[in-house]
Amino acid sequence: MRVVSGIQPTGNLHLGNYLGAIKNWVKMQDRCECLFFLADLHAISMPHNPAELSASTREMAAALIAAGVDPEKSILFNQARVPAHAELQWLLNGTARMGWLNRMIQFKDKSGKNREGASIALFAYPVLQAADVLLYKATHVPVGEDQKQHLELARDIAAKFNADYDTDLFPLPELYITGSATRVMSLRDGRAKMSKSDPSDASRINLTDEDDMVAQKIRKAKSDADVLPSELDGLDGRAEARNLINIYAAVADVEPQAVLAEYAGQGFGAFKPALAELLVESLRPIRERFVALKDDVAATDALLAKGGEKAAALAQPTLDEVYRTLGLLR
Ligand code: TRP
């Protein structure tokens, strides 16, 4: 099993980022060969501030390490340090079809009404993502539900390339959808995703929040006056209650059903303090490591550079094969 996954380098990390991807990565690195990277090349597909991009790439790297991604076990790097990603993308641009990309939901969402003004990079974003995984002949790609379509596109590109050039160069990567509790919602509105851009800071738990702040945000989180049900369908129509149960389950590494089994019949007056304590205890060591590492630019850069070298070495044979297959002389 070779696992490859990327994450967009956003600043202001919160619980949603941690439970959405990072925690799963940490679990996987003991079981498989893993390559994890910061998708900084993808970040230029939208208008961006260069200084902020460098800062959030480093910040995200520090957060990943603080959360337990171990550069000794996994290969951790930022895309821009491995030019093979961009090279393979160009080579795959010959295989990807306009029609396929035209159907991508994320492009439609992000370009909105301004399709004509969207960047070529935004349109070709899924091709770079395909290159990210095919470059390492990934067998499994852990992503959330929202990236399913991009993964299917990577498979389509791989299959067409193999068929067009009569080769079996690319294995088709399997989608590895990670847990149901990974969609962490706002603490103020159970129907909106927890997001760094929500104007209300009370809507999210930041990785830098101190213990008291974490506990206070849970205490003030929106919930309801009913007791907790014993079965999951008892949470239907109770988005905030469901979110808090899901958060507990994800942090404790148990199924939401198991959380209900323990708290059925109790109200939020009992459940919230338990959740607050669990979160405070689990996030504290991560925050402490994160705070210690986040301003150590030299250390983070050195780790990313080392990861980049390892990744580049794995990528080179695939890239060479692709050039050769396409008849490109080098
Ligand atoms: N597009 C992914 C996201 O926004 C990030 C990403 C880039 C990715 N390249 C990847 C994920 C390759 C998995 C594999 O979440």
Boltz pocket constraint, residues with backbone or C-beta under 6 A from the ligand:
constraints:
  - pocket:
      binder: B
      contacts: [[A, 4], [A, 5], [A, 6], [A, 7], [A, 8], [A, 39], [A, 42], [A, 128], [A, 129], [A, 132], [A, 133], [A, 141], [A, 142], [A, 143], [A, 147], [A, 150]]
      max_distance: 6.0
